[in-house]
Amino acid sequence: MVIHMLPSDPVMLLSYINLKLRDFYGSLSALCEDLDVCEEDIVQKLASIDYHYHEERNQFV
């Protein structure tokens, strides 16, 4: 699945996702379900710039 309506640049995506996780969502899966995007696509795109999701912190670091 292609990431829709999300920034295509990985650094901008990182900022956007971490903001949404901090302010609106308790987990990455909740964010993905609500925005109807594929969690694996986000994880892979952010891994390409060496950022990985940490569930305890609920953010990509």
C-alpha distance matrix in Angstrom:
0.0 3.8 6.5 8.7 12.4 12.6 14.8 13.5 16.6 16.3 19.8 19.2 16.0 18.3 20.9 18.8 17.2 20.7 22.4 20.3 20.8 24.5 25.2 23.1 21.3 22.9 19.9 16.4 15.2 17.1 15.6 11.9 13.2 15.2 12.8 10.1 7.5 6.2 9.6 9.1 7.2 10.3 12.6 12.0 12.3 15.4 16.8 17.0 19.7 21.1 20.2 19.5 19.2 22.6 22.7 26.4 26.1 22.9 21.8 20.5 23.6
3.8 0.0 3.8 6.0 9.6 9.7 11.6 10.0 13.4 13.7 17.1 16.3 13.4 16.2 18.6 16.6 15.6 19.3 20.7 19.0 20.0 23.5 24.1 22.4 21.1 23.1 20.4 16.8 16.4 17.9 15.6 12.4 14.3 15.6 12.4 10.6 7.8 7.7 10.6 10.4 7.3 9.5 12.6 11.8 10.9 14.1 16.0 15.7 18.0 20.1 19.2 19.2 19.2 22.8 23.3 26.8 26.0 22.8 21.2 19.7 22.7
6.5 3.8 0.0 3.8 6.8 6.2 8.4 7.8 11.2 11.4 14.4 13.1 10.2 13.1 15.2 12.9 12.1 15.8 17.0 15.3 16.6 20.0 20.5 19.0 18.0 20.2 17.8 14.3 14.4 15.6 12.8 10.1 12.5 13.2 9.8 9.1 6.0 7.0 9.3 10.0 6.8 7.5 11.1 11.2 9.7 12.2 14.8 14.8 16.5 18.5 17.1 17.3 17.0 20.5 21.0 24.4 23.2 19.9 18.3 17.0 20.1
8.7 6.0 3.8 0.0 3.8 5.4 8.4 8.8 12.5 13.5 16.1 14.0 11.5 14.8 16.0 13.1 13.1 16.9 17.3 15.3 17.3 20.5 20.3 18.6 18.2 21.0 19.0 15.9 15.9 16.2 13.3 11.0 12.8 12.6 8.8 8.5 6.9 9.4 12.0 13.4 10.5 10.7 14.5 14.9 13.1 15.2 18.2 18.2 19.4 21.7 20.1 20.3 19.7 23.0 23.2 26.4 25.1 21.6 20.1 19.3 22.5
12.4 9.6 6.8 3.8 0.0 3.8 6.8 8.6 11.9 13.4 15.1 12.3 10.5 13.9 14.3 11.1 12.0 15.6 15.3 13.6 16.3 19.0 18.4 17.0 17.4 20.5 19.2 16.4 17.0 16.7 13.3 12.1 14.0 12.7 8.9 10.1 9.2 12.2 14.0 15.9 13.1 12.3 16.1 16.9 14.6 16.0 19.4 19.4 19.9 22.3 20.4 21.0 20.3 23.4 23.7 26.5 24.7 21.3 19.7 19.2 22.3
12.6 9.7 6.2 5.4 3.8 0.0 3.8 6.2 8.9 9.9 11.5 8.9 6.7 10.1 10.8 8.0 8.8 12.4 12.6 11.5 13.9 16.5 16.6 15.7 15.8 18.8 17.2 14.3 15.6 15.7 12.0 11.1 13.9 13.0 9.4 11.0 9.1 11.4 12.4 14.0 11.2 9.6 13.2 14.1 11.5 12.5 16.1 16.1 16.4 18.7 16.8 17.6 17.1 20.3 20.9 23.7 21.7 18.5 16.5 15.7 18.7
14.8 11.6 8.4 8.4 6.8 3.8 0.0 3.8 5.6 7.4 8.6 5.9 5.0 8.8 9.4 7.6 9.4 12.5 12.8 12.8 15.2 17.3 17.8 17.7 18.0 20.8 19.3 16.3 18.2 18.5 14.9 14.2 17.3 16.6 13.1 14.7 12.4 14.0 14.5 15.6 12.4 10.6 13.8 14.2 10.9 11.6 15.2 14.6 14.3 17.1 15.6 17.3 17.5 20.7 22.0 24.6 22.2 19.5 16.8 15.4 17.8
13.5 10.0 7.8 8.8 8.6 6.2 3.8 0.0 3.8 6.2 8.7 7.4 6.6 10.1 11.7 10.7 11.8 14.9 15.9 15.9 17.8 20.2 21.0 20.8 20.7 23.2 21.1 17.8 19.4 20.4 17.0 15.7 18.8 18.7 15.2 15.9 13.1 13.9 14.7 14.8 11.2 10.2 13.2 12.5 9.0 10.7 13.9 12.5 12.8 16.0 15.3 17.1 18.0 21.5 23.1 26.0 23.8 21.2 18.4 16.4 18.5
16.6 13.4 11.2 12.5 11.9 8.9 5.6 3.8 0.0 3.8 5.6 5.4 6.0 8.6 10.2 10.5 12.0 14.2 15.4 16.4 18.0 19.9 21.1 21.6 21.6 23.8 21.8 18.7 20.9 22.0 18.6 17.7 21.2 21.1 17.8 18.9 15.9 16.4 16.4 16.3 13.0 11.3 13.6 12.8 9.0 9.7 12.7 11.0 10.4 13.8 13.5 16.0 17.4 20.8 22.9 25.4 23.0 20.9 17.6 15.2 16.6
16.3 13.7 11.4 13.5 13.4 9.9 7.4 6.2 3.8 0.0 3.8 5.5 4.9 6.1 8.7 9.7 10.2 12.0 14.1 15.1 16.0 17.9 19.8 20.3 19.8 21.6 19.4 16.2 18.7 20.2 17.1 16.3 20.0 20.3 17.4 18.5 15.2 15.1 14.3 13.9 11.2 9.0 10.5 9.9 6.3 6.0 9.1 7.9 7.0 10.2 9.7 12.2 13.9 17.2 19.6 22.1 19.8 17.9 14.6 11.8 13.1
19.8 17.1 14.4 16.1 15.1 11.5 8.6 8.7 5.6 3.8 0.0 3.8 5.3 5.0 6.5 8.7 10.0 10.8 12.4 14.4 15.4 16.6 18.5 19.7 19.7 21.4 19.7 17.1 20.1 21.2 18.0 18.0 21.7 21.6 19.0 20.6 17.7 17.9 16.7 16.8 14.5 11.7 12.8 12.9 9.6 7.9 10.9 10.1 7.7 10.5 9.7 12.7 14.3 17.1 19.7 21.6 18.8 17.4 13.8 11.2 11.9
19.2 16.3 13.1 14.0 12.3 8.9 5.9 7.4 5.4 5.5 3.8 0.0 3.8 5.4 5.2 6.2 8.6 10.0 10.7 12.4 14.2 15.4 16.6 17.7 18.2 20.5 19.2 16.7 19.5 20.0 16.5 16.8 20.3 19.6 16.7 18.8 16.3 17.3 16.6 17.4 14.8 12.0 14.0 14.6 11.1 10.1 13.6 13.1 11.3 13.9 12.5 14.9 15.7 18.5 20.5 22.4 19.5 17.6 14.3 12.5 13.9
16.0 13.4 10.2 11.5 10.5 6.7 5.0 6.6 6.0 4.9 5.3 3.8 0.0 3.8 5.4 5.0 5.9 8.4 9.8 10.5 12.0 14.0 15.3 15.7 15.6 17.9 16.1 13.3 15.9 16.7 13.2 13.1 16.7 16.4 13.6 15.5 12.8 13.6 12.8 13.8 11.3 8.3 10.6 11.7 8.6 7.7 11.5 11.7 10.7 12.9 11.0 12.7 13.0 16.1 17.8 20.2 17.7 15.3 12.2 10.5 12.8
18.3 16.2 13.1 14.8 13.9 10.1 8.8 10.1 8.6 6.1 5.0 5.4 3.8 0.0 3.8 5.5 5.3 6.0 8.4 10.0 10.5 12.0 14.1 15.1 14.8 16.4 14.7 12.3 15.5 16.5 13.4 13.9 17.6 17.5 15.4 17.4 14.7 15.0 13.2 14.1 12.5 9.0 10.0 11.6 9.1 6.7 10.1 11.1 9.3 10.7 8.1 10.0 10.4 13.1 15.2 17.2 14.5 12.6 9.2 7.2 9.1
20.9 18.6 15.2 16.0 14.3 10.8 9.4 11.7 10.2 8.7 6.5 5.2 5.4 3.8 0.0 3.8 5.6 5.4 6.1 8.7 10.0 10.5 12.1 13.8 14.4 16.4 15.6 13.8 17.1 17.4 14.1 15.4 18.8 18.0 16.0 18.6 16.5 17.5 15.9 17.4 15.8 12.2 13.5 15.3 12.8 10.4 13.8 14.6 12.4 13.8 11.2 13.0 12.9 15.0 16.7 18.2 15.0 13.3 10.0 9.2 10.8
18.8 16.6 12.9 13.1 11.1 8.0 7.6 10.7 10.5 9.7 8.7 6.2 5.0 5.5 3.8 0.0 3.8 5.6 5.2 6.3 8.7 10.0 10.7 11.5 12.3 15.0 14.3 12.4 15.2 15.0 11.4 12.7 15.9 14.7 12.5 15.4 13.7 15.4 14.3 16.3 14.6 11.2 13.4 15.5 13.0 11.5 15.1 16.1 14.7 16.1 13.4 14.5 13.7 16.0 17.0 18.8 15.9 13.4 10.9 10.7 13.2
17.2 15.6 12.1 13.1 12.0 8.8 9.4 11.8 12.0 10.2 10.0 8.6 5.9 5.3 5.6 3.8 0.0 3.8 5.4 5.1 6.1 8.5 10.0 10.2 9.8 12.0 10.7 8.6 11.7 11.8 8.5 9.8 13.2 12.6 11.0 13.6 11.7 12.9 11.2 13.4 12.4 8.8 10.6 13.3 11.6 9.9 13.2 15.0 14.0 14.8 11.6 11.8 10.4 12.7 13.4 15.6 13.1 10.2 8.0 8.1 11.3
20.7 19.3 15.8 16.9 15.6 12.4 12.5 14.9 14.2 12.0 10.8 10.0 8.4 6.0 5.4 5.6 3.8 0.0 3.8 5.4 5.0 6.0 8.5 9.9 9.7 11.2 10.5 9.4 13.0 13.1 10.4 12.5 15.7 15.1 14.1 16.8 15.2 16.0 13.6 15.7 15.3 11.5 12.2 15.1 13.7 11.1 13.9 16.0 14.4 14.5 11.0 11.2 9.7 11.0 12.0 13.4 10.3 8.1 5.5 6.5 9.1
22.4 20.7 17.0 17.3 15.3 12.6 12.8 15.9 15.4 14.1 12.4 10.7 9.8 8.4 6.1 5.2 5.4 3.8 0.0 3.8 5.5 5.1 6.1 8.1 9.4 11.7 12.1 11.6 14.9 13.9 11.1 13.7 16.4 14.9 14.0 17.3 16.3 17.9 16.1 18.6 17.8 14.2 15.5 18.3 16.6 14.3 17.5 19.2 17.5 18.0 14.6 15.0 13.3 14.4 14.9 15.8 12.7 10.5 8.7 10.3 12.6
20.3 19.0 15.3 15.3 13.6 11.5 12.8 15.9 16.4 15.1 14.4 12.4 10.5 10.0 8.7 6.3 5.1 5.4 3.8 0.0 3.8 5.5 5.3 5.3 6.4 9.4 9.8 9.3 12.0 10.6 7.6 10.6 12.9 11.2 10.6 14.0 13.5 15.5 13.9 16.9 16.4 13.1 14.8 17.9 16.6 14.9 18.0 20.0 18.9 19.4 15.9 15.7 13.4 14.6 14.3 15.7 13.2 10.2 9.4 11.3 14.4
20.8 20.0 16.6 17.3 16.3 13.9 15.2 17.8 18.0 16.0 15.4 14.2 12.0 10.5 10.0 8.7 6.1 5.0 5.5 3.8 0.0 3.8 5.7 5.7 4.7 6.5 6.7 6.9 10.1 9.1 7.1 10.3 12.6 11.8 12.0 14.9 14.2 15.3 13.0 15.9 16.2 12.8 13.6 17.1 16.5 14.3 16.9 19.5 18.5 18.2 14.5 13.5 10.7 11.3 10.6 11.9 9.6 6.5 6.5 9.2 12.3
24.5 23.5 20.0 20.5 19.0 16.5 17.3 20.2 19.9 17.9 16.6 15.4 14.0 12.0 10.5 10.0 8.5 6.0 5.1 5.5 3.8 0.0 3.8 6.1 6.7 7.8 9.3 10.4 13.6 12.3 10.7 14.0 16.1 14.9 15.3 18.4 17.9 19.1 16.7 19.4 19.7 16.2 16.7 20.1 19.2 16.7 19.2 21.7 20.1 19.7 15.9 15.3 12.7 12.5 12.0 12.2 9.3 7.4 7.4 10.5 12.7
25.2 24.1 20.5 20.3 18.4 16.6 17.8 21.0 21.1 19.8 18.5 16.6 15.3 14.1 12.1 10.7 10.0 8.5 6.1 5.3 5.7 3.8 0.0 3.8 6.5 8.7 11.0 12.2 14.8 12.6 10.9 14.5 16.0 14.0 14.5 18.0 18.2 20.1 18.2 21.4 21.4 18.0 19.1 22.5 21.4 19.2 22.1 24.4 22.9 22.9 19.2 18.7 16.1 16.1 15.2 15.4 12.8 10.7 11.0 14.0 16.4
23.1 22.4 19.0 18.6 17.0 15.7 17.7 20.8 21.6 20.3 19.7 17.7 15.7 15.1 13.8 11.5 10.2 9.9 8.1 5.3 5.7 6.1 3.8 0.0 3.8 7.0 9.2 10.5 12.3 9.5 8.1 11.9 12.8 10.5 11.7 15.1 15.8 17.8 16.3 19.8 20.0 17.0 18.4 21.9 21.1 19.5 22.3 24.7 23.8 23.8 20.1 19.2 16.2 16.5 15.0 15.8 13.9 11.1 12.0 14.9 17.9
21.3 21.1 18.0 18.2 17.4 15.8 18.0 20.7 21.6 19.8 19.7 18.2 15.6 14.8 14.4 12.3 9.8 9.7 9.4 6.4 4.7 6.7 6.5 3.8 0.0 3.8 5.5 7.3 8.8 6.3 5.8 9.5 10.4 9.2 10.9 13.6 14.1 15.6 13.6 17.1 17.9 15.1 16.1 19.7 19.5 17.9 20.3 23.1 22.6 22.2 18.5 16.9 13.6 13.8 11.8 13.1 11.9 8.6 10.3 13.3 16.5
22.9 23.1 20.2 21.0 20.5 18.8 20.8 23.2 23.8 21.6 21.4 20.5 17.9 16.4 16.4 15.0 12.0 11.2 11.7 9.4 6.5 7.8 8.7 7.0 3.8 0.0 3.8 7.2 8.6 6.8 7.9 11.2 11.9 11.6 13.7 15.8 16.1 16.8 14.3 17.5 19.0 16.3 16.4 20.2 20.6 18.7 20.6 23.7 23.3 22.2 18.5 16.4 12.7 12.0 9.4 10.2 9.8 6.9 9.8 13.1 16.0
19.9 20.4 17.8 19.0 19.2 17.2 19.3 21.1 21.8 19.4 19.7 19.2 16.1 14.7 15.6 14.3 10.7 10.5 12.1 9.8 6.7 9.3 11.0 9.2 5.5 3.8 0.0 3.8 5.4 5.3 6.5 8.8 10.0 10.9 12.5 14.0 13.6 13.7 10.9 13.8 15.6 13.2 13.0 16.8 17.6 15.9 17.4 20.7 20.7 19.6 16.0 13.5 9.8 9.7 7.1 9.3 9.4 5.9 8.4 11.1 14.3
16.4 16.8 14.3 15.9 16.4 14.3 16.3 17.8 18.7 16.2 17.1 16.7 13.3 12.3 13.8 12.4 8.6 9.4 11.6 9.3 6.9 10.4 12.2 10.5 7.3 7.2 3.8 0.0 3.8 5.4 5.1 6.2 8.6 9.9 10.6 11.7 10.6 10.3 7.3 10.3 11.9 9.5 9.5 13.2 14.0 12.7 14.4 17.5 17.8 17.1 13.7 11.4 8.1 9.5 8.0 11.1 10.8 7.1 8.0 9.5 13.1
15.2 16.4 14.4 15.9 17.0 15.6 18.2 19.4 20.9 18.7 20.1 19.5 15.9 15.5 17.1 15.2 11.7 13.0 14.9 12.0 10.1 13.6 14.8 12.3 8.8 8.6 5.4 3.8 0.0 3.8 5.4 5.1 6.0 8.5 9.9 10.1 9.5 9.1 6.7 9.9 12.1 10.7 10.9 14.4 15.6 15.1 16.5 19.5 20.4 19.7 16.6 14.1 10.9 12.2 10.1 13.3 13.9 10.4 11.8 13.1 16.6
17.1 17.9 15.6 16.2 16.7 15.7 18.5 20.4 22.0 20.2 21.2 20.0 16.7 16.5 17.4 15.0 11.8 13.1 13.9 10.6 9.1 12.3 12.6 9.5 6.3 6.8 5.3 5.4 3.8 0.0 3.8 5.5 5.2 6.1 8.5 9.6 10.4 11.2 9.6 13.2 14.7 13.1 14.0 17.4 18.1 17.5 19.4 22.3 22.8 22.4 19.0 16.8 13.5 14.4 12.0 14.5 14.6 11.0 12.7 14.7 18.4
15.6 15.6 12.8 13.3 13.3 12.0 14.9 17.0 18.6 17.1 18.0 16.5 13.2 13.4 14.1 11.4 8.5 10.4 11.1 7.6 7.1 10.7 10.9 8.1 5.8 7.9 6.5 5.1 5.4 3.8 0.0 3.8 5.5 5.2 6.1 8.2 8.4 9.9 8.7 12.4 12.9 10.8 12.5 15.8 15.8 15.2 17.6 20.1 20.4 20.5 17.2 15.6 12.7 14.3 12.8 15.4 14.6 10.8 11.5 13.1 16.8
11.9 12.4 10.1 11.0 12.1 11.1 14.2 15.7 17.7 16.3 18.0 16.8 13.1 13.9 15.4 12.7 9.8 12.5 13.7 10.6 10.3 14.0 14.5 11.9 9.5 11.2 8.8 6.2 5.1 5.5 3.8 0.0 3.8 5.5 5.2 5.6 5.0 6.3 5.7 9.5 10.0 8.8 10.8 13.7 14.0 14.2 16.5 18.7 19.7 20.0 17.1 15.5 13.0 15.3 14.1 17.2 16.8 13.1 13.3 14.1 17.8
13.2 14.3 12.5 12.8 14.0 13.9 17.3 18.8 21.2 20.0 21.7 20.3 16.7 17.6 18.8 15.9 13.2 15.7 16.4 12.9 12.6 16.1 16.0 12.8 10.4 11.9 10.0 8.6 6.0 5.2 5.5 3.8 0.0 3.8 5.6 5.0 6.6 8.1 8.4 12.0 12.9 12.3 14.1 16.9 17.5 17.9 20.0 22.2 23.4 23.6 20.7 18.8 16.1 17.9 16.0 19.0 19.1 15.3 16.3 17.4 21.2
15.2 15.6 13.2 12.6 12.7 13.0 16.6 18.7 21.1 20.3 21.6 19.6 16.4 17.5 18.0 14.7 12.6 15.1 14.9 11.2 11.8 14.9 14.0 10.5 9.2 11.6 10.9 9.9 8.5 6.1 5.2 5.5 3.8 0.0 3.8 5.5 8.0 10.7 11.1 14.8 15.0 13.9 16.2 19.0 18.9 19.2 21.7 23.8 24.5 25.0 21.9 20.4 17.7 19.3 17.5 20.1 19.6 15.9 16.7 18.2 22.0
12.8 12.4 9.8 8.8 8.9 9.4 13.1 15.2 17.8 17.4 19.0 16.7 13.6 15.4 16.0 12.5 11.0 14.1 14.0 10.6 12.0 15.3 14.5 11.7 10.9 13.7 12.5 10.6 9.9 8.5 6.1 5.2 5.6 3.8 0.0 3.8 5.6 9.0 10.1 13.6 12.9 11.8 14.7 17.1 16.5 17.1 19.9 21.5 22.3 23.3 20.5 19.5 17.3 19.6 18.5 21.3 20.4 16.6 16.5 17.4 21.1
10.1 10.6 9.1 8.5 10.1 11.0 14.7 15.9 18.9 18.5 20.6 18.8 15.5 17.4 18.6 15.4 13.6 16.8 17.3 14.0 14.9 18.4 18.0 15.1 13.6 15.8 14.0 11.7 10.1 9.6 8.2 5.6 5.0 5.5 3.8 0.0 3.8 6.9 9.1 12.2 11.7 11.8 14.6 16.5 16.4 17.7 20.1 21.6 23.0 23.9 21.4 20.2 18.2 20.7 19.6 22.8 22.3 18.5 18.6 19.0 22.8
7.5 7.8 6.0 6.9 9.2 9.1 12.4 13.1 15.9 15.2 17.7 16.3 12.8 14.7 16.5 13.7 11.7 15.2 16.3 13.5 14.2 17.9 18.2 15.8 14.1 16.1 13.6 10.6 9.5 10.4 8.4 5.0 6.6 8.0 5.6 3.8 0.0 3.8 6.3 8.9 7.9 8.2 11.2 12.8 12.7 14.2 16.5 17.9 19.4 20.5 18.3 17.2 15.7 18.7 18.1 21.5 20.9 17.3 16.8 16.6 20.2
6.2 7.7 7.0 9.4 12.2 11.4 14.0 13.9 16.4 15.1 17.9 17.3 13.6 15.0 17.5 15.4 12.9 16.0 17.9 15.5 15.3 19.1 20.1 17.8 15.6 16.8 13.7 10.3 9.1 11.2 9.9 6.3 8.1 10.7 9.0 6.9 3.8 0.0 3.8 5.5 5.4 6.8 8.9 10.2 11.1 12.9 14.5 16.0 18.1 18.7 16.9 15.4 14.2 17.3 16.9 20.6 20.4 17.0 16.5 15.8 19.3
9.6 10.6 9.3 12.0 14.0 12.4 14.5 14.7 16.4 14.3 16.7 16.6 12.8 13.2 15.9 14.3 11.2 13.6 16.1 13.9 13.0 16.7 18.2 16.3 13.6 14.3 10.9 7.3 6.7 9.6 8.7 5.7 8.4 11.1 10.1 9.1 6.3 3.8 0.0 3.8 5.4 5.3 6.2 8.6 10.0 10.8 12.2 14.4 16.2 16.2 14.0 12.1 10.6 13.6 13.2 16.9 16.9 13.7 13.2 12.6 16.0
9.1 10.4 10.0 13.4 15.9 14.0 15.6 14.8 16.3 13.9 16.8 17.4 13.8 14.1 17.4 16.3 13.4 15.7 18.6 16.9 15.9 19.4 21.4 19.8 17.1 17.5 13.8 10.3 9.9 13.2 12.4 9.5 12.0 14.8 13.6 12.2 8.9 5.5 3.8 0.0 3.8 5.4 5.0 6.0 8.4 9.9 10.2 12.3 14.7 14.7 13.2 11.4 11.0 14.2 14.5 18.3 18.5 15.7 14.9 13.4 16.2
7.2 7.3 6.8 10.5 13.1 11.2 12.4 11.2 13.0 11.2 14.5 14.8 11.3 12.5 15.8 14.6 12.4 15.3 17.8 16.4 16.2 19.7 21.4 20.0 17.9 19.0 15.6 11.9 12.1 14.7 12.9 10.0 12.9 15.0 12.9 11.7 7.9 5.4 5.4 3.8 0.0 3.8 5.5 5.2 6.1 8.6 9.8 10.8 13.3 14.2 13.1 12.4 12.5 16.1 16.9 20.5 20.0 17.2 15.7 13.8 16.6
10.3 9.5 7.5 10.7 12.3 9.6 10.6 10.2 11.3 9.0 11.7 12.0 8.3 9.0 12.2 11.2 8.8 11.5 14.2 13.1 12.8 16.2 18.0 17.0 15.1 16.3 13.2 9.5 10.7 13.1 10.8 8.8 12.3 13.9 11.8 11.8 8.2 6.8 5.3 5.4 3.8 0.0 3.8 5.5 5.2 6.1 8.4 10.0 11.5 12.3 10.4 9.9 9.7 13.4 14.4 17.8 16.9 14.0 12.2 10.3 13.4
12.6 12.6 11.1 14.5 16.1 13.2 13.8 13.2 13.6 10.5 12.8 14.0 10.6 10.0 13.5 13.4 10.6 12.2 15.5 14.8 13.6 16.7 19.1 18.4 16.1 16.4 13.0 9.5 10.9 14.0 12.5 10.8 14.1 16.2 14.7 14.6 11.2 8.9 6.2 5.0 5.5 3.8 0.0 3.8 5.6 5.4 6.0 8.7 10.4 10.1 8.3 6.9 7.2 10.9 12.3 15.8 15.3 12.9 11.2 8.9 11.5
12.0 11.8 11.2 14.9 16.9 14.1 14.2 12.5 12.8 9.9 12.9 14.6 11.7 11.6 15.3 15.5 13.3 15.1 18.3 17.9 17.1 20.1 22.5 21.9 19.7 20.2 16.8 13.2 14.4 17.4 15.8 13.7 16.9 19.0 17.1 16.5 12.8 10.2 8.6 6.0 5.2 5.5 3.8 0.0 3.8 5.5 5.0 6.3 9.2 9.5 9.2 8.8 10.3 14.0 15.8 19.2 18.6 16.6 14.5 11.7 13.6
12.3 10.9 9.7 13.1 14.6 11.5 10.9 9.0 9.0 6.3 9.6 11.1 8.6 9.1 12.8 13.0 11.6 13.7 16.6 16.6 16.5 19.2 21.4 21.1 19.5 20.6 17.6 14.0 15.6 18.1 15.8 14.0 17.5 18.9 16.5 16.4 12.7 11.1 10.0 8.4 6.1 5.2 5.6 3.8 0.0 3.8 5.5 5.3 7.4 9.2 8.9 9.8 11.5 15.2 17.3 20.4 19.2 17.0 14.4 11.4 13.3
15.4 14.1 12.2 15.2 16.0 12.5 11.6 10.7 9.7 6.0 7.9 10.1 7.7 6.7 10.4 11.5 9.9 11.1 14.3 14.9 14.3 16.7 19.2 19.5 17.9 18.7 15.9 12.7 15.1 17.5 15.2 14.2 17.9 19.2 17.1 17.7 14.2 12.9 10.8 9.9 8.6 6.1 5.4 5.5 3.8 0.0 3.8 5.2 5.5 6.5 5.2 6.7 8.7 12.3 14.8 17.6 16.0 14.3 11.3 8.0 9.5
16.8 16.0 14.8 18.2 19.4 16.1 15.2 13.9 12.7 9.1 10.9 13.6 11.5 10.1 13.8 15.1 13.2 13.9 17.5 18.0 16.9 19.2 22.1 22.3 20.3 20.6 17.4 14.4 16.5 19.4 17.6 16.5 20.0 21.7 19.9 20.1 16.5 14.5 12.2 10.2 9.8 8.4 6.0 5.0 5.5 3.8 0.0 3.8 5.3 4.6 4.9 5.8 8.8 12.1 14.9 17.7 16.7 15.5 12.8 9.3 9.9
17.0 15.7 14.8 18.2 19.4 16.1 14.6 12.5 11.0 7.9 10.1 13.1 11.7 11.1 14.6 16.1 15.0 16.0 19.2 20.0 19.5 21.7 24.4 24.7 23.1 23.7 20.7 17.5 19.5 22.3 20.1 18.7 22.2 23.8 21.5 21.6 17.9 16.0 14.4 12.3 10.8 10.0 8.7 6.3 5.3 5.2 3.8 0.0 3.8 5.5 7.4 9.4 12.5 15.8 18.6 21.3 20.0 18.8 15.9 12.2 12.6
19.7 18.0 16.5 19.4 19.9 16.4 14.3 12.8 10.4 7.0 7.7 11.3 10.7 9.3 12.4 14.7 14.0 14.4 17.5 18.9 18.5 20.1 22.9 23.8 22.6 23.3 20.7 17.8 20.4 22.8 20.4 19.7 23.4 24.5 22.3 23.0 19.4 18.1 16.2 14.7 13.3 11.5 10.4 9.2 7.4 5.5 5.3 3.8 0.0 3.8 5.8 9.0 12.2 15.1 18.3 20.6 18.7 17.9 14.5 10.8 10.4
21.1 20.1 18.5 21.7 22.3 18.7 17.1 16.0 13.8 10.2 10.5 13.9 12.9 10.7 13.8 16.1 14.8 14.5 18.0 19.4 18.2 19.7 22.9 23.8 22.2 22.2 19.6 17.1 19.7 22.4 20.5 20.0 23.6 25.0 23.3 23.9 20.5 18.7 16.2 14.7 14.2 12.3 10.1 9.5 9.2 6.5 4.6 5.5 3.8 0.0 3.8 6.5 10.2 12.6 16.1 18.0 16.5 16.3 13.2 9.5 8.3
20.2 19.2 17.1 20.1 20.4 16.8 15.6 15.3 13.5 9.7 9.7 12.5 11.0 8.1 11.2 13.4 11.6 11.0 14.6 15.9 14.5 15.9 19.2 20.1 18.5 18.5 16.0 13.7 16.6 19.0 17.2 17.1 20.7 21.9 20.5 21.4 18.3 16.9 14.0 13.2 13.1 10.4 8.3 9.2 8.9 5.2 4.9 7.4 5.8 3.8 0.0 3.8 6.9 9.4 12.8 14.8 13.1 12.6 9.4 5.7 5.2
19.5 19.2 17.3 20.3 21.0 17.6 17.3 17.1 16.0 12.2 12.7 14.9 12.7 10.0 13.0 14.5 11.8 11.2 15.0 15.7 13.5 15.3 18.7 19.2 16.9 16.4 13.5 11.4 14.1 16.8 15.6 15.5 18.8 20.4 19.5 20.2 17.2 15.4 12.1 11.4 12.4 9.9 6.9 8.8 9.8 6.7 5.8 9.4 9.0 6.5 3.8 0.0 3.8 6.4 9.6 12.0 11.1 10.5 8.2 5.0 5.6
19.2 19.2 17.0 19.7 20.3 17.1 17.5 18.0 17.4 13.9 14.3 15.7 13.0 10.4 12.9 13.7 10.4 9.7 13.3 13.4 10.7 12.7 16.1 16.2 13.6 12.7 9.8 8.1 10.9 13.5 12.7 13.0 16.1 17.7 17.3 18.2 15.7 14.2 10.6 11.0 12.5 9.7 7.2 10.3 11.5 8.7 8.8 12.5 12.2 10.2 6.9 3.8 0.0 3.8 6.2 9.1 8.4 7.1 5.7 4.3 6.5
22.6 22.8 20.5 23.0 23.4 20.3 20.7 21.5 20.8 17.2 17.1 18.5 16.1 13.1 15.0 16.0 12.7 11.0 14.4 14.6 11.3 12.5 16.1 16.5 13.8 12.0 9.7 9.5 12.2 14.4 14.3 15.3 17.9 19.3 19.6 20.7 18.7 17.3 13.6 14.2 16.1 13.4 10.9 14.0 15.2 12.3 12.1 15.8 15.1 12.6 9.4 6.4 3.8 0.0 3.8 5.6 5.5 5.7 5.7 6.0 7.0
22.7 23.3 21.0 23.2 23.7 20.9 22.0 23.1 22.9 19.6 19.7 20.5 17.8 15.2 16.7 17.0 13.4 12.0 14.9 14.3 10.6 12.0 15.2 15.0 11.8 9.4 7.1 8.0 10.1 12.0 12.8 14.1 16.0 17.5 18.5 19.6 18.1 16.9 13.2 14.5 16.9 14.4 12.3 15.8 17.3 14.8 14.9 18.6 18.3 16.1 12.8 9.6 6.2 3.8 0.0 3.8 5.5 4.7 7.0 8.7 10.4
26.4 26.8 24.4 26.4 26.5 23.7 24.6 26.0 25.4 22.1 21.6 22.4 20.2 17.2 18.2 18.8 15.6 13.4 15.8 15.7 11.9 12.2 15.4 15.8 13.1 10.2 9.3 11.1 13.3 14.5 15.4 17.2 19.0 20.1 21.3 22.8 21.5 20.6 16.9 18.3 20.5 17.8 15.8 19.2 20.4 17.6 17.7 21.3 20.6 18.0 14.8 12.0 9.1 5.6 3.8 0.0 3.8 5.6 8.2 10.5 11.3
26.1 26.0 23.2 25.1 24.7 21.7 22.2 23.8 23.0 19.8 18.8 19.5 17.7 14.5 15.0 15.9 13.1 10.3 12.7 13.2 9.6 9.3 12.8 13.9 11.9 9.8 9.4 10.8 13.9 14.6 14.6 16.8 19.1 19.6 20.4 22.3 20.9 20.4 16.9 18.5 20.0 16.9 15.3 18.6 19.2 16.0 16.7 20.0 18.7 16.5 13.1 11.1 8.4 5.5 5.5 3.8 0.0 3.8 5.4 8.2 8.9
22.9 22.8 19.9 21.6 21.3 18.5 19.5 21.2 20.9 17.9 17.4 17.6 15.3 12.6 13.3 13.4 10.2 8.1 10.5 10.2 6.5 7.4 10.7 11.1 8.6 6.9 5.9 7.1 10.4 11.0 10.8 13.1 15.3 15.9 16.6 18.5 17.3 17.0 13.7 15.7 17.2 14.0 12.9 16.6 17.0 14.3 15.5 18.8 17.9 16.3 12.6 10.5 7.1 5.7 4.7 5.6 3.8 0.0 3.8 7.2 9.4
21.8 21.2 18.3 20.1 19.7 16.5 16.8 18.4 17.6 14.6 13.8 14.3 12.2 9.2 10.0 10.9 8.0 5.5 8.7 9.4 6.5 7.4 11.0 12.0 10.3 9.8 8.4 8.0 11.8 12.7 11.5 13.3 16.3 16.7 16.5 18.6 16.8 16.5 13.2 14.9 15.7 12.2 11.2 14.5 14.4 11.3 12.8 15.9 14.5 13.2 9.4 8.2 5.7 5.7 7.0 8.2 5.4 3.8 0.0 3.8 6.3
20.5 19.7 17.0 19.3 19.2 15.7 15.4 16.4 15.2 11.8 11.2 12.5 10.5 7.2 9.2 10.7 8.1 6.5 10.3 11.3 9.2 10.5 14.0 14.9 13.3 13.1 11.1 9.5 13.1 14.7 13.1 14.1 17.4 18.2 17.4 19.0 16.6 15.8 12.6 13.4 13.8 10.3 8.9 11.7 11.4 8.0 9.3 12.2 10.8 9.5 5.7 5.0 4.3 6.0 8.7 10.5 8.2 7.2 3.8 0.0 3.8
23.6 22.7 20.1 22.5 22.3 18.7 17.8 18.5 16.6 13.1 11.9 13.9 12.8 9.1 10.8 13.2 11.3 9.1 12.6 14.4 12.3 12.7 16.4 17.9 16.5 16.0 14.3 13.1 16.6 18.4 16.8 17.8 21.2 22.0 21.1 22.8 20.2 19.3 16.0 16.2 16.6 13.4 11.5 13.6 13.3 9.5 9.9 12.6 10.4 8.3 5.2 5.6 6.5 7.0 10.4 11.3 8.9 9.4 6.3 3.8 0.0
